[in-house]
Amino acid sequence: MDDEIAAKHVLLDFELITLIALAMGVGVYAVMRRVKRHRSGLEKPPGDFDGFDLILMFFPAMFFLINPIAEALIVGKEDPGELTAEIEASPVVSILMNLGYFMFVGVMTYGLIEWVRNRSVSDLFGLRRLRPANIIVLSIIGGVFSLLLCGWIVGDFANRYLESLFGELDLQEPVKMLRESESPVHLILAVVMACVAAPFVEELLFRGYMYRTLRELTHPVFSAMIIAGLFAVVHGNLPALLPLLVFSLLLTIAYEATRCLWVPIGMHAFFNAANIVLMMTNTGE
């Protein structure tokens, strides 16, 4: 239990450091832009995203960013059984609540872009840029590469290294829910959450709104690193931190290369689906 507490606090510290780096980076790049504009005397044409988006994007993001804080507090309690008893007693209800959670964050993100800022999600994120066949092919290729690199090479290294420091740590909550699934309904809902809801909402928020806003205000490399850190830490699992950080960078590269958000969404869905198949196969054996 002490190792688990330490791991959760490492995640919390990582999130705080990433948020501090984000704030400092935005400030430094703002000063640099002002100095450059003063020297050149030229005004930069307005982009798709601005400082107001930097504020708005944190409203849906906070629903994910609060997770490491909550988990660090919960795991430190002597008897967390009371908090998890209801979830364990009704896994289907738990999955439905998580699906509702993702739906709420997705609608909020979409609403901030479409209704508050009066911008087209489809146009901003290139949803009509590629044909469906191209999206499927690119998603599979990117998903297979991500699985090999993040799921096996980086993941194996991270697990071995962290086991030497902390011992055996808990699995991610969605993974535990899938492994403990005894009902077909529960399994189907868990697959929908992992392969549909999570890829769509997380990519719309992290790769779409947050990355594009930071990219507009700072630099693509800085933005990609910050989003990778936040994307990885909000999943609340220390062994998955490094693999998910690398995975996030691959998703951002795919988005930059194609300018179509469907590609990282498809890669994300393929990655999760492949991990579920591998996990269920290993469980069966």
Rosetta blueprint (number, residue, H / E / L):
1 M L
2 D H
3 D H
4 E H
5 I H
6 A H
7 A H
8 K H
9 H H
10 V H
11 L H
12 L H
13 D H
14 F H
15 E H
16 L H
17 I H
18 T H
19 L H
20 I H
21 A H
22 L H
23 A H
24 M H
25 G H
26 V H
27 G H
28 V H
29 Y H
30 A H
31 V H
32 M H
33 R H
34 R H
35 V H
36 K H
37 R H
38 H H
39 R H
40 S H
41 G L
42 L L
43 E L
44 K L
45 P L
46 P L
47 G L
48 D L
49 F L
50 D L
51 G H
52 F H
53 D H
54 L H
55 I H
56 L H
57 M L
58 F H
59 F H
60 P H
61 A H
62 M H
63 F H
64 F H
65 L H
66 I H
67 N H
68 P H
69 I H
70 A H
71 E H
72 A H
73 L H
74 I H
75 V H
76 G L
77 K L
78 E L
79 D L
80 P L
81 G H
82 E H
83 L H
84 T H
85 A H
86 E H
87 I H
88 E H
89 A H
90 S L
91 P H
92 V H
93 V H
94 S H
95 I H
96 L H
97 M H
98 N H
99 L H
100 G H
101 Y H
102 F H
103 M H
104 F H
105 V H
106 G H
107 V H
108 M H
109 T H
110 Y H
111 G H
112 L H
113 I H
114 E H
115 W H
116 V H
117 R L
118 N L
119 R L
120 S L
121 V H
122 S H
123 D H
124 L H
125 F L
126 G L
127 L L
128 R L
129 R L
130 L L
131 R L
132 P H
133 A H
134 N H
135 I H
136 I H
137 V H
138 L H
139 S H
140 I H
141 I H
142 G H
143 G H
144 V H
145 F H
146 S H
147 L H
148 L H
149 L H
150 C H
151 G H
152 W H
153 I H
154 V H
155 G H
156 D H
157 F H
158 A H
159 N H
160 R H
161 Y H
162 L H
163 E H
164 S H
165 L H
166 F H
167 G L
168 E L
169 L L
170 D L
171 L L
172 Q L
173 E H
174 P H
175 V H
176 K H
177 M H
178 L H
179 R H
180 E L
181 S L
182 E L
183 S L
184 P H
185 V H
186 H H
187 L H
188 I H
189 L H
190 A H
191 V H
192 V H
193 M H
194 A H
195 C H
196 V H
197 A H
198 A H
199 P H
200 F H
201 V H
202 E H
203 E H
204 L H
205 L H
206 F H
207 R H
208 G H
209 Y H
210 M H
211 Y H
212 R H
213 T H
214 L H
215 R H
216 E H
217 L H
218 T L
219 H L
220 P H
221 V H
222 F H
223 S H
224 A H
225 M H
226 I H
227 I H
228 A H
229 G H
230 L H
231 F H
232 A H
233 V H
234 V L
235 H L
236 G L
237 N L
238 L L
239 P L
240 A L
241 L H
242 L H
243 P H
244 L H
245 L H
246 V H
247 F H
248 S H
249 L H
250 L H
251 L H
252 T H
253 I H
254 A H
255 Y H
256 E H
257 A H
258 T H
259 R L
260 C L
261 L L
262 W H
263 V H
264 P H
265 I H
266 G H
267 M H
268 H H
269 A H
270 F H
271 F H
272 N H
273 A H
274 A H
275 N H
276 I H
277 V H
278 L H
279 M H
280 M H
281 T H
282 N H
283 T H
284 G H
285 E L
